[in-house]
């Protein structure tokens, strides 16, 4: 596992580490206490990936198209 805080990871970093966590958990070679820690780390990584993906989807949804269908810019995010 990486020492990088989950909150500072890119989507790619978090997804790669999440895949490693899943592989370790599936191997069943980790003691119970280690499995619990892996599961907790995996839950954090999953949450980070979901948040980053949602943010990217929102940005894509805000792209405005001109009359000819080409992207012109972004709408302001309301909130």
Backbone as a chain_set.jsonl record, in Angstrom:
{"seq": "XXXXXXXXXXXXXXXXXXXXXXXXXXXXXXXXXXXXXXXXXXXXXXXXXXXXXXXXXXXXXXXXXXXXXXXXXXXXXXX", "coords": {"N": [[0.829, -1.179, 0.0], [0.328, 2.257, -0.59], [1.888, 5.159, 0.864], [0.756, 7.532, 0.45], [-1.684, 9.916, 1.264], [-5.121, 9.16, 0.904], [-6.826, 11.217, 0.157], [-5.236, 12.818, -1.395], [-4.688, 11.487, -3.685], [-4.677, 10.785, -7.205], [-7.241, 9.83, -9.542], [-6.338, 7.619, -10.99], [-4.212, 6.672, -9.404], [-5.575, 5.973, -7.038], [-7.34, 4.018, -8.006], [-5.551, 2.048, -8.92], [-4.334, 1.275, -6.51], [-6.58, 0.365, -5.164], [-7.198, -1.879, -6.687], [-4.996, -3.461, -5.999], [-5.542, -3.863, -3.279], [-7.919, -5.354, -3.41], [-6.96, -7.659, -4.684], [-5.21, -8.628, -2.704], [-7.041, -9.13, -0.625], [-8.606, -11.099, -1.806], [-6.803, -13.157, -1.975], [-6.713, -14.416, 0.427], [-4.641, -14.772, 2.169], [-4.006, -13.032, 4.085], [-3.9, -12.116, 7.473], [-6.711, -11.891, 9.791], [-6.888, -9.341, 11.164], [-5.285, -7.776, 9.486], [-6.785, -8.0, 7.163], [-9.047, -6.555, 7.843], [-7.988, -3.969, 8.062], [-7.153, -3.642, 5.407], [-9.629, -3.759, 4.123], [-10.842, -1.44, 5.14], [-9.125, 0.509, 4.081], [-9.56, 0.031, 1.398], [-12.253, 0.782, 1.208], [-12.032, 3.545, 1.627], [-10.513, 4.223, -0.627], [-12.271, 3.505, -2.687], [-14.334, 5.33, -2.236], [-12.963, 7.707, -2.79], [-12.366, 7.351, -5.525], [-14.98, 7.294, -6.578], [-15.833, 9.917, -5.951], [-14.038, 11.495, -7.449], [-14.669, 10.618, -10.024], [-17.361, 11.385, -10.209], [-17.061, 14.152, -10.095], [-15.674, 14.595, -12.489], [-17.611, 13.731, -14.332], [-19.582, 15.65, -13.881], [-18.281, 17.935, -14.803], [-18.032, 17.324, -17.523], [-20.719, 17.227, -18.193], [-21.341, 19.892, -18.062], [-20.314, 21.116, -20.281], [-20.925, 23.306, -22.88], [-22.646, 23.358, -25.978], [-22.327, 24.708, -29.252], [-24.414, 26.044, -31.929], [-23.689, 24.538, -34.112], [-22.928, 22.209, -32.957], [-20.412, 21.994, -31.863], [-18.142, 22.145, -29.079], [-18.345, 24.999, -26.993], [-17.773, 26.151, -24.57], [-17.883, 26.286, -20.978], [-20.592, 25.959, -18.694], [-21.403, 27.898, -15.796], [-20.923, 26.408, -12.646], [-23.516, 25.705, -10.546], [-24.36, 26.19, -7.152]], "CA": [[0.0, 0.0, 0.0], [1.022, 3.532, -0.686], [1.831, 6.04, 2.034], [0.078, 8.746, 0.025], [-3.049, 10.032, 1.791], [-6.136, 8.907, -0.117], [-7.377, 12.505, -0.278], [-4.3, 13.467, -2.322], [-4.466, 10.597, -4.831], [-5.414, 10.952, -8.446], [-8.144, 8.703, -9.805], [-5.538, 6.484, -11.438], [-3.484, 6.132, -8.252], [-6.53, 5.335, -6.134], [-7.855, 2.807, -8.646], [-4.475, 1.047, -8.924], [-4.184, 0.75, -5.159], [-7.796, -0.392, -4.865], [-7.023, -3.182, -7.331], [-4.056, -4.216, -5.166], [-6.25, -4.229, -2.053], [-8.842, -6.436, -3.758], [-6.149, -8.853, -4.933], [-4.745, -9.13, -1.407], [-8.183, -9.677, 0.109], [-9.029, -12.335, -2.476], [-5.799, -14.207, -1.796], [-7.01, -15.058, 1.717], [-3.393, -15.042, 2.878], [-3.82, -11.941, 5.032], [-4.58, -12.386, 8.744], [-7.976, -11.18, 9.989], [-6.665, -7.925, 11.483], [-4.799, -7.153, 8.254], [-7.914, -7.944, 6.232], [-9.913, -5.449, 8.268], [-7.309, -2.73, 7.66], [-7.222, -3.573, 3.948], [-11.007, -3.445, 3.767], [-11.055, -0.024, 5.456], [-8.377, 1.291, 3.078], [-10.289, -0.145, 0.145], [-13.471, 1.605, 1.263], [-11.597, 4.937, 1.419], [-10.096, 4.351, -2.022], [-13.492, 3.448, -3.497], [-15.011, 6.611, -2.053], [-12.17, 8.707, -3.519], [-12.585, 7.126, -6.961], [-16.345, 7.722, -6.888], [-15.893, 11.376, -5.882], [-13.324, 12.05, -8.599], [-15.436, 10.284, -11.219], [-18.546, 12.235, -10.205], [-16.599, 15.488, -10.446], [-15.369, 14.602, -13.925], [-18.888, 13.637, -15.041], [-20.247, 16.949, -13.771], [-17.593, 18.867, -15.702], [-18.4, 16.959, -18.891], [-22.12, 17.609, -18.377], [-21.45, 21.349, -18.145], [-19.793, 21.63, -21.547], [-22.006, 23.809, -23.726], [-22.436, 23.157, -27.403], [-22.822, 25.75, -30.134], [-25.454, 25.642, -32.867], [-23.156, 23.519, -35.017], [-22.612, 21.012, -32.183], [-19.048, 22.005, -31.337], [-18.058, 22.71, -27.726], [-18.024, 26.422, -26.94], [-17.283, 26.542, -23.25], [-18.497, 25.637, -19.833], [-21.56, 26.716, -17.904], [-21.012, 28.051, -14.392], [-21.456, 25.407, -11.739], [-24.388, 26.32, -9.538], [-24.331, 25.421, -5.937]], "C": [[0.874, 1.243, 0.0], [0.919, 4.301, 0.634], [1.132, 7.357, 1.713], [-1.314, 8.79, 0.641], [-4.065, 9.883, 0.652], [-6.67, 10.22, -0.684], [-6.477, 13.239, -1.273], [-4.067, 12.643, -3.586], [-5.263, 11.036, -6.048], [-6.337, 9.746, -8.602], [-7.34, 7.454, -10.142], [-4.771, 5.836, -10.283], [-4.424, 5.372, -7.318], [-7.061, 4.034, -6.719], [-6.804, 1.703, -8.642], [-4.303, 0.438, -7.531], [-5.41, -0.065, -4.748], [-7.719, -1.788, -5.485], [-6.058, -4.061, -6.531], [-4.724, -4.711, -3.886], [-7.175, -5.419, -2.326], [-8.077, -7.735, -3.982], [-5.673, -9.466, -3.628], [-5.876, -9.76, -0.613], [-8.646, -11.001, -0.493], [-8.051, -13.477, -2.256], [-6.006, -14.991, -0.501], [-5.749, -15.411, 2.493], [-3.092, -13.974, 3.929], [-4.557, -12.298, 6.328], [-5.822, -11.496, 8.91], [-7.777, -9.691, 10.245], [-6.174, -7.163, 10.249], [-5.902, -7.013, 7.223], [-8.84, -6.783, 6.564], [-9.3, -4.118, 7.849], [-7.35, -2.549, 6.145], [-8.626, -3.167, 3.496], [-11.296, -1.965, 4.009], [-10.356, 0.874, 4.434], [-9.092, 1.209, 1.731], [-11.553, 0.698, 0.087], [-13.129, 3.077, 1.037], [-11.239, 5.175, -0.045], [-11.308, 4.365, -2.952], [-14.227, 4.78, -3.427], [-14.3, 7.713, -2.834], [-12.396, 8.576, -5.024], [-13.971, 7.611, -7.378], [-16.461, 9.245, -6.909], [-15.209, 12.015, -7.091], [-14.076, 11.786, -9.897], [-16.681, 11.164, -11.325], [-18.172, 13.66, -10.616], [-16.32, 15.607, -11.939], [-16.655, 14.547, -14.744], [-19.628, 14.959, -15.011], [-19.6, 17.97, -14.7], [-17.963, 18.595, -17.15], [-19.831, 17.404, -19.175], [-22.287, 19.11, -18.546], [-20.89, 21.939, -19.43], [-20.977, 22.07, -22.404], [-21.634, 23.625, -25.184], [-23.026, 24.318, -28.182], [-23.865, 25.194, -31.078], [-24.982, 24.536, -33.809], [-22.722, 22.249, -34.282], [-21.199, 20.963, -31.643], [-19.026, 22.624, -29.942], [-17.645, 24.172, -27.766], [-17.436, 26.834, -25.605], [-18.011, 25.775, -22.179], [-19.52, 26.556, -19.2], [-21.007, 26.866, -16.509], [-21.661, 26.951, -13.571], [-22.284, 26.131, -10.696], [-24.262, 25.529, -8.244], [-23.859, 26.238, -4.832]], "O": [[1.991, 1.259, 0.518], [-0.017, 4.11, 1.411], [0.938, 8.196, 2.593], [-2.055, 7.811, 0.554], [-3.871, 10.427, -0.435], [-6.935, 10.315, -1.882], [-6.921, 14.185, -1.924], [-3.319, 13.066, -4.467], [-6.362, 11.58, -5.938], [-6.216, 8.763, -7.871], [-7.625, 6.366, -9.641], [-4.69, 4.611, -10.191], [-4.11, 4.271, -6.865], [-7.214, 3.05, -5.996], [-7.13, 0.543, -8.388], [-4.145, -0.775, -7.396], [-5.281, -1.077, -4.059], [-8.133, -2.767, -4.864], [-6.276, -5.266, -6.401], [-4.498, -5.843, -3.46], [-7.203, -6.377, -1.553], [-8.502, -8.794, -3.52], [-5.723, -10.684, -3.457], [-5.694, -10.809, 0.005], [-9.033, -11.916, 0.234], [-8.433, -14.644, -2.343], [-5.516, -16.113, -0.366], [-5.788, -16.262, 3.382], [-2.049, -14.012, 4.582], [-5.707, -12.733, 6.286], [-5.952, -10.471, 8.24], [-8.431, -8.864, 9.609], [-6.6, -6.035, 10.002], [-5.953, -6.024, 6.492], [-9.354, -6.111, 5.669], [-9.999, -3.24, 7.342], [-7.556, -1.439, 5.654], [-8.786, -2.337, 2.602], [-11.923, -1.31, 3.177], [-10.919, 1.869, 3.979], [-9.208, 2.205, 1.017], [-11.886, 1.262, -0.956], [-13.855, 3.78, 0.334], [-11.609, 6.193, -0.629], [-11.359, 5.152, -3.898], [-14.686, 5.296, -4.446], [-14.946, 8.552, -3.462], [-12.595, 9.576, -5.714], [-14.119, 8.262, -8.412], [-17.115, 9.803, -7.789], [-15.733, 12.959, -7.683], [-14.113, 12.646, -10.777], [-17.017, 11.635, -12.411], [-18.885, 14.295, -11.392], [-16.684, 16.597, -12.572], [-16.774, 15.247, -15.75], [-20.238, 15.352, -16.005], [-20.295, 18.778, -15.316], [-18.183, 19.529, -17.922], [-20.128, 17.898, -20.262], [-23.281, 19.557, -19.12], [-20.984, 23.147, -19.644], [-21.914, 21.303, -22.625], [-20.469, 23.723, -25.569], [-24.08, 24.849, -27.831], [-24.17, 24.002, -31.037], [-25.774, 23.703, -34.249], [-22.209, 21.318, -34.902], [-20.82, 19.972, -31.018], [-19.809, 23.53, -29.654], [-16.714, 24.545, -28.48], [-16.665, 27.791, -25.542], [-18.662, 24.762, -22.433], [-19.346, 27.774, -19.168], [-20.211, 26.034, -16.074], [-22.824, 26.61, -13.787], [-21.807, 27.059, -10.042], [-24.076, 24.313, -8.272], [-23.764, 25.756, -3.703]]}, "num_chains": 1, "name": "protein.A"}
